[in-house]
C-alpha cells in the first residue's frame, strides 16, 4: 500500500479548518487515490475543540484517512509533514496597529517555520492562508533555512477564483470558458486582478468589458470581496477559503498550465527578488514556475507596482521588528 501523505493543518479548530479538513480527508487535496494522515495543530485552549473535529473525521470513516493526531506542539505537528497548511493566525483586533499585528504573527510564523525546518519531510510544501498571508509566509520561510525557499507559498487562489466568478457573471459565460486569469501582488486590498491577459473564448477579457467596469467595479469588487462576505455573513470567508487552499495544493502537486499563487519572486516582472508575491504561474513536476513573457502595459504596471510596494513595506517592517 502507498505510504500516507502527512498533511498538517494549523488553526484546525477554526472556521477554515472545519471547512478544510473533511475535504482533505476525502481525497480532494492530493487526489482520490492518495491516502493521508492529518495532523491538527492548535493553541492549548482550542485543542479540545480540534479533538471534537477529529472525532467527526473518525465518524466519516473516510477510506483514504489513515490517521489523525491533535497537538499543541509544532515539533510534533510538523514531524514528517509533507504538506503544511498554515491557517491559524492572529487576526487584527480593533485599534491594533500594523506593527502589533506583524509582531503577533511573527510570534506564530517564526516558530512554526523553525519547527518545519527541524522536523518536516524533505518534500515539504507550505501554503500560508493566515493573514497577512504573504508576509507570514516570508517570516516562516526565513526561519527555515534548510528548506528550499520556493516551498513557501501564500494563498491568492481565493482572489483568483473570485475574479473568475465576477467576470463569468459579467459576461454570462461559464467559469470554464475563462483562461489565464491572474492576480498580482499581495493578498490584500492592493492586489491586482488582471484582465489584460485573461482570455474568454480566445479573446482578451479586457476587450470584452468597458474600461469603467474593469477599473471601478471589477478590480475593487474582487479586492474587497472579503469585506463584503463579512458584511453579509457576519463572519469571514471560510468554505471558499478552504476551497481555494485545496485548489492551490492540488494544482501544485498535480500540475496546471495557468493559475495564480504567491511564490518567492526571482525578480520577474520587476518584483524584487525574495518577496512572496502573487504571479501568473504554471506547475510542472511539482514545482511552481512564473509564466514569462507577458507584456505589461502602463495601466497594469502602475497597479502591480502599488501592490508590490506594499509587500516591500511589510518586509521592511518585519525586518525592523527583527522578525526576519
Ligand atoms: P478562526 O479565528 O476561525 O480560526 C483560527 C484558528 O487558529 C483558531 O482556532 C485559533 O485557535 C488558531 N490559532 C491561532 N494561533 C495559532 C497557533 N499559533 N497555532 C495553531 N493554531 C492557532 O479564523 P479562520 O476564519 O479560520 O481564518 C484563519 C485565517 O485565514 C485568518 O488569518 C484569516 O484572515 C485568513 N484568511 C485568509 C484568506 C486568504 O485568501 N489568504 C481568506 C480567508 C481567511
Boltz pocket constraint, residues with backbone or C-beta under 6 A from the ligand:
constraints:
  - pocket:
      binder: B
      contacts: [[A, 10], [A, 11], [A, 12], [A, 13], [A, 14], [A, 15], [A, 16], [A, 17], [A, 41], [A, 42], [A, 43], [A, 46], [A, 87], [A, 88], [A, 89], [A, 90], [A, 91], [A, 108], [A, 128], [A, 129], [A, 130], [A, 131], [A, 132], [A, 133], [A, 155], [A, 156], [A, 158], [A, 159], [A, 187], [A, 236], [A, 237], [A, 238], [A, 241]]
      max_distance: 6.0
